[in-house]
């Protein structure tokens, strides 16, 4: 069970647990900053006009590059269909 929880997914994209954790924490920090900027933008529209959308675009590019590395598993082998459909 611990193998499935902590190691199976990182290994499908060619990463160790700590490498995957570092990437996830990096995404989390960037998304938190984008969420804060979007919140402030909602209050004062002239502030952070493009920060959140640029952050999401940059993160998408980073994530796509990680998933397309040669050491990553084929898309069908990454996760079961039920897990891929979750947000």
Buried (B, 14 or more C-beta within 10 A) or exposed (E): EEEEEEBEBBBBBBBEEEEBEEBEEEEEEBBEBBEEBBEBBEEEEEEBEEBBEEBBEEBEEBEEEBBEEEEBEEEEEBBEEEEEEEE
